[in-house]
Every structure is written in C-alpha cells, then in structure tokens.
C-alpha cells in the first residue's frame, strides 16, 4: 500500500554552488549607515535561484527594500519553478507583489532597490530577471563568462 506522501529527490545535475557577500562601503561606514545591499540563494526542489539587490541609498528604508527584494525574488522563483508553463513574464509581477507585502506597512517609495534574479530550472532552463540597473554575469564550468544584463557597457 502506498502512502499519500511523495518523496522527491533533487534533480541530478542541478546542484550549484553559490556564494556572495554584502559589505558596507566606506562612505556608509563613515556616516554610520547600514549596508543597503543584500543577496540570497536557494536550492529549490526543481531549480536553483540566486537574487541580489542594491538599496537606493537616498531612501530611508533602502536596506529593508533590498532584503525584501531578495526574499520576494526567491519566493517568485519557487512559484515559477513549480509552474513553468505560466511563463517567465509573470515572475516580475509576482516579485513586485511579494516585495510590496514584505515592506508593508512602510511606503514602497522609501524602500527603493534594484533586484536581479537568476534561476536555473532542470527542464525550463535558465531565467534572468533584472529590475533596475546592475550587471549580471554567468559562467558554467569552463565556458566563457556571459553577460546577462541588457546594458553591456
């Protein structure tokens, strides 16, 4: 007799190593301001995702916005990874909605941040979402580094 619980294994060949760092810059240290950058990575059941965000320094809650953006991006990637037929254009919509809920009750204008999401799905392939300025580079094994951002300069 089978139980009602499904045990799923991580897909072969999709385990990626990722790392990152957010460092408070010298001007922020001098002004006693917190680091306003964030990053998070997550191994999902059928995908791997990493998000990076840069809080807009002129906004009072930029650090909150950056942290919330990374969490929202990974939640959006998780939703997309289990329903890839929905399409990647919906990732941005879901990411923004998740971010707005995460920063509430703060005014979203006070939490402005960029957000970049890179997700690799075992069947759907690689997805890159870039909101705001920034640069995303990707390298697989010994292959040449690829620039995924739209502004190549």
Steps between C-alpha positions, in 0.01 A plus 500: 500500500635843406498788741361839401841662547721552198873505548677705236870501446696795374551469125837373393736750348329804648692539822684829472738669734439866566648752734483870560577784729346834592749749636433842641693750292740760642254790462228305679745410777610863533137618519406212737247368247422130458584292195214544253582202279375144535526162335343158555529164328274198523501141380138428402352156426531540120714813469773710652462877539711793613388858551702817556370844587645848542300735720472858378717689748291817488196315637453465877407129490726386217649215707151365572413529131810308389450217749130479413581497127725195535243310703222595258712394202565156647131453585410596142763258367357222717150563362627511142714187543193292582289653220733595214215488246371824654790680332791707617329836446290428808810469721542880502135558589513249782835633620364854527186385684705290743739794555216745573357264761845447651570873549150583629401710686799706382439721195655314202654828378714502817628148425619540139749234388619322190454125471662235283385139500671211327322164509603171341219247459567134421257503203426865416863615495649829612297813583640844576285787628657843550306783661697823512865553415777254560704231337454124501770261382460124463754224448445129465805278551783598266270689263563871440332748733171632362353841573127461561419866558347702221751787537826343386717803578 
